[in-house]
């Protein structure tokens, strides 16, 4: 197991990058602590797999350093880094049995056969592969093959980290939850540094203790699932996390706060002071659909909005409202009455976020 540190890391697939747009990874600094369970979350093309392949040694960065426990490993091969990587599609030796697939990395290390049998049996039990140990890998289902791929990484004692690159892509939906939970249990049992790449926020939050959200070749926020949900530090995090994502409204500075149309949203003095110190910026406020207060009748500090659409999803409903020409999403529990025609809404100050050029504006300490 290792602490993995990235210093001034950047990468371009162009030999002569001329601008920031030419970089798959823009310069970043990041630390994956030893023994942590992490997810690298973001849409296709944001740089997730590029970053993972640089950590593993399959790709050399254009600039910057990768350090394992303080040692620069840029020039080391994946084998020398003791990295195990599980890809989207299972990589197994079809002509070998499951036992021999799991034993392969141990035999390459010269481990004695009694110890090989013991380690294979341990990992096979953890992954529920015991009954399949004598079967040829070509006769396995896709999810069984992926478990064998995972097992080849887990069976090694010397592994620095296990990197998962969207490992459940080919797995049947009803088995994905089971495998995610299995990975979580394995991490808790073996305390191995694990980094799990995915575009699926549910997979990320189910598996990881902390999530790094990537956008445009950068890590825009690193935190727990709760931190990402309750206090997104970038508009992309607000939009990407949650179902539906955060409401984002363009606003202008107004007396006592910000406004859109005739709606004025007050801000605390500390935030107004911070705004005055910022250069000219595109301002937005954000609030999650879960945190918008909505009622059928007027109440203090509420605004009248028109109900445009109601989507019934069983355990909750998603309302689409229009306020001053701006479309807003509101999430209501199944036990809540649904307003007809119009609704009265307010934006609790503790859940209202202010962004300047997509980055969260925070009050001065």
N, C-alpha and C positions, 0 to 999 in steps of 0.2 A: 504494500500500500504506500501511496506517496502523496505529498502535497504537490499540486501542479500549479505553477506560477507562470503567467504570461506577462512579458515586459515589452512595452512599445511594439506590440505585435501588429503587423499589417500584411496584407497579401493582395496581389493583383495577378490575374492570368495574362495580362499584357506585359510584354517585356519592357515597354516604355510608357508606363502610365502617365497621363498628362494632367488628370484632374481627379477629384475625389470619386467621381462616377466610374472611374476605371478600376476602382478597388472593390474586390469581393469582400475583403475585411478592411475596415478603416482602423487606424491605430487605436489599440485598446490595451488596458491593464486589467488583469483579473487574477483571482486566486481561487482554486478549488482545494479546500482543506482536506487533509488526510481523513479517510473513512467516511466522507460525506456522501449522501445520496442526492444528486443534482439532476435537474432537467435543463436542457437547452431548447427553448421554445420559440417558434417564430414561423412565418409563412415560407413557402417555397421561394428559393432564391435569395434569402436574407443572409446567407453565409454560415448556416449551422454546420453543414457537412464539411465545408472547407475548414472551419475551425477544428472540428473533430479529427479530420485527417492530418492536420498540422500537429495536434497533440499526439496522435498515434505514431507519426513519423512517415506516413504514406505521402506526405506533401511537405516540401520545405518552404518556410515563409519567406516572402520577399524581404522583410525587415523584422527585427525584433528577436526575442529569445523565448524559448520554452525551457523552464527549469523544473526538474523533479527533485524535491527535497533539497533545493538550493543548487543543484548541479545542472549546468547547461547541457541539454540533450539534442540540440539542433542537428548535430552530425551523426546521431545514433539511429540505427535502424529500428523498426517496430519490435523486432526480436530482442535487440539489445536493451530497449526501454522496458521490456517485460509487460507490454500492453496486450490485453485481449480485446478484440473488437468483434462485435456482433452486427451484421449488416441487415439491410431490409429483407433480403432473400437468404434462406438458410444455406450455409456452406458446410456440407458434410461429405464424407467419403462414402458414396453409395454402395460400393462393393464390400465395405467393412460392416461388421456388426456394430450395434450401438455401444457395446462394451469397448470394442477396439477404437471406435471414434473418440470416446471419452479418455481412453488410456493413451492415445497417440502422443499428446504433448508430454505426458509423464515419462513414457518410454524414451522419447527424444532426449530427455534430461538424464537418462541413465538410471532412473529410479528402479529399485529392486521390485520384482514382480509381486511379492506379498504386499508391499506398500501400495503398489498400483491397484491391486484388487481392493484394498481397504478404502482408498480415496475414491475410486470409481463407485463403489457400493454406497459410500456416504452421499455423494452428489446425486446418484441415481435415485436414492430415497428422497432427497430434498425435492427433486424435479418430477417425482412420480414416474420415473423411467425404469424402475426395477423389472416389471414384467416384460419390457421390450429389450432387455440387454442382449439377448441372443439373436434378435432379429436383424436382418440386413437393413441398413439405413434406407435403401431404395424402396422398401415396403412401408415406410412410415408416412403418416399424414404430414401436412405442412407445419402444423403446430408442434408435432412431435419432433420434426427435424429442427425446428427453431430452438426447442428445448435442448437438443443435443448440441447445437451451436453455443448456446449459453453455457451448457455444462462444461464444454472444453475450456472456457475461460475460468469457470469457478473451481475446476478441479486442481488448478495450479496453486501452490503455496506462495510462489514468488511473484505473483502478478502485482504490478504497481497500481493498475486501475483497469476497470472494464468499461469500454465505451460501446454504447448501444445506438446504432444509427437507424431510427424508426423500425425497431425489430418486430413490430406487430402488424406491419403492412399487409402481409399475406395471411394473417390469422383470421379465422371466422369471428365475426363480431361477438358471438356469445361466449367465445373462449378468451377474448382479450382481457376482460375484467379479471378472470381467474389467473391469467399469466402475469398481469400487472401486480396483483396481490402476492403472487409467488415471488416475484422479483423483490418486492418490499420485504417479505419475510426472509429471503436470502440475505439481503443487505443487513438486516437486523441481527441475523445469526452469525455472519462472517465478518461484518464491519469492513467491507471492501469499498474503496473509493469507486463510485459509479457515476457516470455521466450519460444521461439518456436524452437523445435528440428526438424531437417530435414536433409536429405542427398542431397536435391535438392537446388543448388545454386540460381536458379531463385526464388524459394519460399522464401529463406532467404533474398535475396536482395530486393524483393518486399515488404516484411513485416517489416524488421528490420532497425532501425537506425544504430545499430552496430551489428557486427557478430563476434562470437567466433568460430574459426576454430579448430576442434579437430583432433588429429592424434596420434595414439599409446597411448591413455590414457592421453594425455596432451593437453592443450590449446596452440597451437603454434603461434597464432596471434589473436588479438582482435582489430577490427577497423571498419571503415565505408566500405561499398561495394567498394567505389572508392579507399580507401587506400589498400585494399586487392588486387585489380586489378593492380593498378599502382606501388605499392611497396610491394610485398610479402616478408615477413621477413623469410620465410622458403620455401624450394623447394617444399614441399607438397602443400602449399598454391598456389604457382605458377602453379603447375600441376593441382590442383583440381578446381581452379577458372578459368573461361574462357572457350571458345569453339572455337577452341581447346585450350588446356592448354599451359603454357609457354614452349618454347624451352629451354631445359637444355643440356649443352654441357660440358663434362669433359675437363679440361684444365690443363696446367702446367705453372709454372712461367717462364717468358721469359724477355729478356732485354726490359724495358719500359712498360711491361704489362704481358699478359698471351697469350698462344698459344694453338692451336690444329692443328696437322699436320703442314702445311706451313703457316697457317693463324695466324697472330699476331694481337691481339687486344690491343691497348694502354689503359693504365689506368692512371688516374691522380696521381700526386706525393703523395697526401695524402693517397690514397688507397694503393699504392705500399709500403709506409711506414708502413701502418697497416698490410699488408701481412707479412712483415719482422718480425713483432712482434708475429705472430701466430705460435703455434707449428705445426708440420707436419700435414697436413689436406688434405682431398679430396676436390679438388677445382672444381667448376662448374661456368660457366656463364649462365645467363638466360635472355631471351628476349621474349616478347610476339609476337605472329604472326602478330598482328596489327601494331607493331612498327618497324618491319623489313622494311627497304626501298628497293624497288625492281623496276628495270627499264629494258628496252629491250636492252639498249646500255651502254657502259662503262661510269662511272662517278667517281668523286674523291673518293678515299678510298674505292672503291667497289671491291667485289670479284666475280669471275665468278662461277656460280653454275649451275648444270644440273637440268632441269625440269623433274621430275619423274612421277608426277601425277597431275591432275587437277580435283577438285571436285566442280561442279557447284551447289550451294545451293540457287539459285534465286537472292536474294539481295546481295550476295557476293560469292566469290570463294575461296576455300582453295587450295593453291599450296603446293605440297610436292617437296622439292628441295634436292639435294645432294651436299654437300660442304666438300671436304676432307674426303669423306666417311661417313659424318654425315648427317642424315636426319633432315631437318628443315621444319617447317610449316610456311606458309606466308598467310595472309588474305588480299584479294583484294576486293575492292568495285566493284559493277556491272558496273560502268562507266569506270573502268580501263582496259587498254589493257592487254591481257594475253601473256606473253613472250612464244615464241615457241623454244623448244630445250634447250636453255640456258637462264639464267637471270643474271643480275648484281645486287648484293645485298650489303647493308652495315648495320651496327649496330649502330644507334645513341647512343652516350655515355650517354645521360640522361636517356635512357631506358634500358641500359645494366646493369644487376645486377650481383654481384660477391658473391658466396656462399662458405663457408668453412664448411665441414661436415654438409651440408644442411641448415646452418644458414647464413643470410645475413651479409656480411662484410661491415661495414660502416667506413667512414673516421674518423680520430680523430677530435674531436671538436676544 
